[in-house]
């Protein structure tokens, strides 16, 4: 299903946005076949992906390559 929202604006993310964006990214990518293959132990998976996305957000922010919606409901690195 495709949902169109016209009330969202995209803007560059800042370091202040990371606490809100990090759990969203980690949760979204810590499920599924690839996540299970990459981190076989379910108890460790969320922690590993949180660390991974903390690094990716820091790297992306350093190069101005992180965008988010104004309400922090979406992010692109």
N, C-alpha and C positions, 0 to 999 in steps of 0.2 A: 504494500500500500504506500502510496506517495502522498505526503501531506505538504501543502504549500502554506508557508507563513509569510505574510507581508509585514509583520510587525517587528522583525528582527533586523538589526544592523550589525555589520561586521566591522571590527576595529582591531588595531594591533593590541596584543596582550601585553601586560606588564608583569613584573615580578610579584606585585600585590595580588594578581589573579591566580597565581600558582596554587595556593591552598584550596581554592574552589575547583580548579581544573584537574588537579592531580588525582583525586579519588575517582572522578568521572572517567578519566582515561584508563586508570588501572582496572577499574571494575569492568569497563567495556571490553578490554582486551585480555582479561584473565580467564575468560571462559571460551570453550570451543576446542576443537581438535588440535590446532596448532599450539595453543596455550598448554594443553595437557601433554603434548609431546615435549615442548620446551621445558616445562617444569612439571615433572610427573607427580610430585607430592602435592596434593590439593591444599594442605595446610600452609604450604610455602608460597603458593602461586600468587596471591594478592600482594604479599610483601615484595616478591621479586618484581612484579610488574609495576608496583609503586616506585621502587628504586629505579627501574628502567626509564619510566616516564619522567621522574624527577630529573634525571640526566638529560633526556631528550628535550624537555622544556627549557632547561638551563642553556643547552646548546642552541636551541632555536631562538630563544630570547636574545642571546649574545649576537646573533646574526640578523635579528629583526624578522624572523621567519615564523612567528607564532601569531595567529589571528584567532579572535574569539567573538562570540556574539555579545551584544551589550549586556545581556542578562546572564552571561557565562554558562549558557546551556549547551554550547557547542564550541569546539576548538579544532584548529588545524595547525599541525606543526610542519 
